[in-house]
């Protein structure tokens, strides 16, 4: 919905540096993905207890919101696409690895909350992507089989979660290259933004 991956990468880079781990942005892009607490556990092992991991996870997200606030906008073409979906009476949901605070940050600042019948975030799941739980919960909130939902994703991990859910996926290549998704059989198309998306809704 928003081209925020580089803002997340920059926030992670600053957070990791403050914890004594220097990474180039490209290394962050390749290695840092999933639920924040899981990332911290993967990178630092048992250096932090659960309470400390939660604190650092929240602090990273606060840094992301500071970094991204002045850049916050929908991806090109998405406003028209959302209007077309709503006018066609098709249900829409959000399933994201982001924490609730970030979801509220986007939906409330862009006044989009009422557009979605189900919104699920990191606090709603016990397993992060590529586990399909987030998409299963979102589909359930829309009263639809997850296999009948088309998912839009911008990360290989998220696209793998869609595959594990049995759902087709359209890749938005704002951050990752199309070839990074070549191993996934559920990819319908690659788009740079929603202005490239051709659709006919009846």
C-alpha beads as a LAMMPS data file, in Angstrom:
LAMMPS data file: protein, C-alpha beads

202 atoms
201 bonds

1 atom types
1 bond types

-500.0 500.0 xlo xhi
-500.0 500.0 ylo yhi
-500.0 500.0 zlo zhi

Masses

1 110.0

Atoms # bond

1 1 1 0.000 0.000 0.000
2 1 1 2.833 2.367 0.841
3 1 1 6.409 2.188 -0.387
4 1 1 7.897 1.938 3.076
5 1 1 10.448 -0.846 2.867
6 1 1 13.481 1.443 2.591
7 1 1 12.207 3.411 5.586
8 1 1 12.038 0.133 7.514
9 1 1 15.519 -0.807 6.340
10 1 1 16.934 2.544 7.421
11 1 1 15.203 2.256 10.799
12 1 1 16.562 -1.269 11.293
13 1 1 20.042 -0.149 10.268
14 1 1 19.992 2.607 12.905
15 1 1 18.550 0.301 15.556
16 1 1 21.068 -2.467 14.929
17 1 1 23.928 0.025 14.968
18 1 1 22.758 1.236 18.380
19 1 1 22.946 -2.386 19.546
20 1 1 26.487 -2.844 18.211
21 1 1 25.702 -4.543 14.899
22 1 1 26.672 -2.636 11.739
23 1 1 24.974 -3.675 8.499
24 1 1 24.947 -2.083 5.077
25 1 1 21.453 -1.350 3.765
26 1 1 21.742 -4.134 1.196
27 1 1 22.540 -6.629 3.948
28 1 1 19.580 -5.368 5.969
29 1 1 17.374 -5.779 2.901
30 1 1 18.461 -9.406 2.477
31 1 1 18.566 -10.553 6.089
32 1 1 16.074 -8.561 8.141
33 1 1 12.478 -9.646 7.606
34 1 1 9.609 -11.035 9.661
35 1 1 8.273 -10.217 13.112
36 1 1 10.604 -7.893 15.032
37 1 1 11.019 -10.089 18.101
38 1 1 11.872 -13.038 15.846
39 1 1 14.421 -10.904 13.986
40 1 1 16.104 -9.866 17.227
41 1 1 16.183 -13.467 18.452
42 1 1 17.644 -14.637 15.140
43 1 1 20.330 -11.946 15.074
44 1 1 21.258 -11.781 18.761
45 1 1 20.320 -15.194 20.153
46 1 1 19.685 -15.066 23.906
47 1 1 21.394 -11.697 24.441
48 1 1 18.000 -10.153 25.269
49 1 1 15.157 -11.533 27.358
50 1 1 11.548 -11.329 26.150
51 1 1 10.919 -7.959 27.787
52 1 1 14.081 -6.452 26.296
53 1 1 13.287 -7.829 22.839
54 1 1 9.824 -6.295 23.036
55 1 1 11.306 -2.926 24.031
56 1 1 13.811 -2.923 21.151
57 1 1 11.123 -4.063 18.706
58 1 1 8.874 -1.174 19.722
59 1 1 11.754 1.297 19.604
60 1 1 12.616 0.250 16.063
61 1 1 9.014 0.858 14.959
62 1 1 8.962 4.294 16.579
63 1 1 12.112 5.099 14.595
64 1 1 10.407 3.868 11.402
65 1 1 7.438 6.195 11.977
66 1 1 9.803 9.123 12.517
67 1 1 11.707 8.274 9.336
68 1 1 8.610 7.756 7.183
69 1 1 6.117 10.372 8.384
70 1 1 6.999 13.036 5.813
71 1 1 7.051 10.457 2.972
72 1 1 3.731 8.743 3.779
73 1 1 1.543 8.284 0.702
74 1 1 -0.178 5.480 -1.179
75 1 1 1.687 3.781 -4.026
76 1 1 0.880 5.292 -7.432
77 1 1 -2.394 4.013 -8.850
78 1 1 -3.590 2.498 -5.589
79 1 1 -6.256 5.122 -4.744
80 1 1 -8.045 4.464 -8.058
81 1 1 -7.692 0.702 -7.613
82 1 1 -9.149 0.790 -4.096
83 1 1 -12.085 2.896 -5.279
84 1 1 -12.761 0.464 -8.126
85 1 1 -12.670 -2.523 -5.773
86 1 1 -15.040 -0.834 -3.336
87 1 1 -17.454 0.238 -6.072
88 1 1 -17.519 -3.352 -7.336
89 1 1 -18.516 -4.514 -3.860
90 1 1 -15.498 -6.774 -3.416
91 1 1 -14.158 -7.304 0.112
92 1 1 -10.696 -6.025 0.981
93 1 1 -8.472 -6.846 3.921
94 1 1 -4.997 -6.135 5.239
95 1 1 -2.662 -8.782 6.597
96 1 1 0.682 -7.363 7.639
97 1 1 3.723 -8.217 9.732
98 1 1 3.646 -4.641 11.013
99 1 1 2.657 -3.908 14.619
100 1 1 -0.675 -2.271 15.394
101 1 1 0.925 1.141 15.896
102 1 1 2.238 1.160 12.311
103 1 1 -1.064 -0.022 10.897
104 1 1 -2.852 2.790 12.755
105 1 1 -0.174 5.236 11.560
106 1 1 -0.962 4.457 7.904
107 1 1 -4.724 3.893 8.037
108 1 1 -5.499 6.903 10.210
109 1 1 -3.142 9.378 8.530
110 1 1 -4.416 8.370 5.079
111 1 1 -8.036 8.014 6.279
112 1 1 -8.416 4.467 4.942
113 1 1 -9.653 2.486 7.927
114 1 1 -13.255 2.186 6.717
115 1 1 -12.182 0.719 3.385
116 1 1 -11.168 -2.658 4.815
117 1 1 -13.383 -5.378 6.233
118 1 1 -10.532 -7.071 8.096
119 1 1 -7.216 -5.719 9.363
120 1 1 -4.717 -8.117 10.959
121 1 1 -1.270 -7.213 12.245
122 1 1 1.723 -8.719 14.042
123 1 1 -0.082 -8.690 17.379
124 1 1 -2.745 -11.024 16.014
125 1 1 -0.424 -13.907 15.100
126 1 1 1.850 -16.328 16.884
127 1 1 4.004 -17.042 13.804
128 1 1 5.428 -14.518 11.367
129 1 1 5.714 -14.778 7.608
130 1 1 6.443 -17.063 5.753
131 1 1 3.943 -18.856 7.971
132 1 1 0.509 -18.261 6.373
133 1 1 -1.276 -17.475 9.657
134 1 1 -1.641 -13.745 8.962
135 1 1 -3.398 -14.385 5.648
136 1 1 -5.554 -17.142 7.056
137 1 1 -6.772 -14.792 9.788
138 1 1 -7.406 -11.964 7.326
139 1 1 -9.405 -14.221 5.002
140 1 1 -11.410 -15.533 7.952
141 1 1 -12.194 -11.934 8.918
142 1 1 -13.587 -11.425 5.412
143 1 1 -15.516 -14.726 5.621
144 1 1 -13.637 -16.047 2.590
145 1 1 -11.462 -19.113 1.953
146 1 1 -7.883 -17.891 1.870
147 1 1 -7.327 -19.794 -1.379
148 1 1 -9.864 -17.490 -3.080
149 1 1 -8.065 -14.303 -2.041
150 1 1 -5.568 -12.524 -4.297
151 1 1 -2.700 -11.177 -2.198
152 1 1 -0.475 -8.234 -3.056
153 1 1 3.040 -8.501 -1.660
154 1 1 6.331 -6.646 -1.920
155 1 1 8.676 -9.135 -0.232
156 1 1 9.786 -12.699 -0.974
157 1 1 8.942 -13.748 2.588
158 1 1 5.416 -12.392 2.237
159 1 1 4.990 -14.030 -1.161
160 1 1 6.104 -17.333 0.391
161 1 1 3.468 -16.850 3.091
162 1 1 0.861 -16.397 0.358
163 1 1 2.103 -19.575 -1.323
164 1 1 1.932 -21.462 1.961
165 1 1 -1.648 -20.235 2.335
166 1 1 -2.510 -21.560 -1.115
167 1 1 -3.223 -18.062 -2.447
168 1 1 -2.221 -16.413 -5.721
169 1 1 -0.057 -13.326 -5.336
170 1 1 0.736 -10.195 -7.334
171 1 1 4.182 -8.799 -6.627
172 1 1 4.733 -5.064 -6.207
173 1 1 8.412 -4.563 -7.021
174 1 1 9.019 -1.420 -4.992
175 1 1 11.968 -2.988 -3.168
176 1 1 12.747 -6.439 -4.549
177 1 1 13.543 -7.535 -8.092
178 1 1 11.162 -9.836 -10.015
179 1 1 13.760 -12.616 -10.192
180 1 1 13.766 -12.861 -6.395
181 1 1 10.302 -14.416 -6.708
182 1 1 11.100 -16.873 -9.521
183 1 1 10.951 -19.880 -7.200
184 1 1 7.305 -19.270 -6.332
185 1 1 4.627 -20.863 -8.558
186 1 1 1.767 -18.733 -7.208
187 1 1 2.952 -15.417 -8.704
188 1 1 0.376 -14.025 -11.152
189 1 1 2.220 -10.857 -12.164
190 1 1 4.821 -8.259 -11.228
191 1 1 3.968 -4.556 -11.108
192 1 1 6.028 -1.540 -10.123
193 1 1 2.908 0.252 -8.935
194 1 1 -0.859 -0.039 -9.270
195 1 1 -1.040 2.190 -12.339
196 1 1 0.367 -0.793 -14.283
197 1 1 -2.409 -3.107 -13.122
198 1 1 -4.988 -3.944 -15.777
199 1 1 -8.281 -5.148 -14.346
200 1 1 -11.931 -5.452 -15.236
201 1 1 -14.413 -5.585 -12.373
202 1 1 -18.049 -6.549 -12.870

Bonds

1 1 1 2
2 1 2 3
3 1 3 4
4 1 4 5
5 1 5 6
6 1 6 7
7 1 7 8
8 1 8 9
9 1 9 10
10 1 10 11
11 1 11 12
12 1 12 13
13 1 13 14
14 1 14 15
15 1 15 16
16 1 16 17
17 1 17 18
18 1 18 19
19 1 19 20
20 1 20 21
21 1 21 22
22 1 22 23
23 1 23 24
24 1 24 25
25 1 25 26
26 1 26 27
27 1 27 28
28 1 28 29
29 1 29 30
30 1 30 31
31 1 31 32
32 1 32 33
33 1 33 34
34 1 34 35
35 1 35 36
36 1 36 37
37 1 37 38
38 1 38 39
39 1 39 40
40 1 40 41
41 1 41 42
42 1 42 43
43 1 43 44
44 1 44 45
45 1 45 46
46 1 46 47
47 1 47 48
48 1 48 49
49 1 49 50
50 1 50 51
51 1 51 52
52 1 52 53
53 1 53 54
54 1 54 55
55 1 55 56
56 1 56 57
57 1 57 58
58 1 58 59
59 1 59 60
60 1 60 61
61 1 61 62
62 1 62 63
63 1 63 64
64 1 64 65
65 1 65 66
66 1 66 67
67 1 67 68
68 1 68 69
69 1 69 70
70 1 70 71
71 1 71 72
72 1 72 73
73 1 73 74
74 1 74 75
75 1 75 76
76 1 76 77
77 1 77 78
78 1 78 79
79 1 79 80
80 1 80 81
81 1 81 82
82 1 82 83
83 1 83 84
84 1 84 85
85 1 85 86
86 1 86 87
87 1 87 88
88 1 88 89
89 1 89 90
90 1 90 91
91 1 91 92
92 1 92 93
93 1 93 94
94 1 94 95
95 1 95 96
96 1 96 97
97 1 97 98
98 1 98 99
99 1 99 100
100 1 100 101
101 1 101 102
102 1 102 103
103 1 103 104
104 1 104 105
105 1 105 106
106 1 106 107
107 1 107 108
108 1 108 109
109 1 109 110
110 1 110 111
111 1 111 112
112 1 112 113
113 1 113 114
114 1 114 115
115 1 115 116
116 1 116 117
117 1 117 118
118 1 118 119
119 1 119 120
120 1 120 121
121 1 121 122
122 1 122 123
123 1 123 124
124 1 124 125
125 1 125 126
126 1 126 127
127 1 127 128
128 1 128 129
129 1 129 130
130 1 130 131
131 1 131 132
132 1 132 133
133 1 133 134
134 1 134 135
135 1 135 136
136 1 136 137
137 1 137 138
138 1 138 139
139 1 139 140
140 1 140 141
141 1 141 142
142 1 142 143
143 1 143 144
144 1 144 145
145 1 145 146
146 1 146 147
147 1 147 148
148 1 148 149
149 1 149 150
150 1 150 151
151 1 151 152
152 1 152 153
153 1 153 154
154 1 154 155
155 1 155 156
156 1 156 157
157 1 157 158
158 1 158 159
159 1 159 160
160 1 160 161
161 1 161 162
162 1 162 163
163 1 163 164
164 1 164 165
165 1 165 166
166 1 166 167
167 1 167 168
168 1 168 169
169 1 169 170
170 1 170 171
171 1 171 172
172 1 172 173
173 1 173 174
174 1 174 175
175 1 175 176
176 1 176 177
177 1 177 178
178 1 178 179
179 1 179 180
180 1 180 181
181 1 181 182
182 1 182 183
183 1 183 184
184 1 184 185
185 1 185 186
186 1 186 187
187 1 187 188
188 1 188 189
189 1 189 190
190 1 190 191
191 1 191 192
192 1 192 193
193 1 193 194
194 1 194 195
195 1 195 196
196 1 196 197
197 1 197 198
198 1 198 199
199 1 199 200
200 1 200 201
201 1 201 202
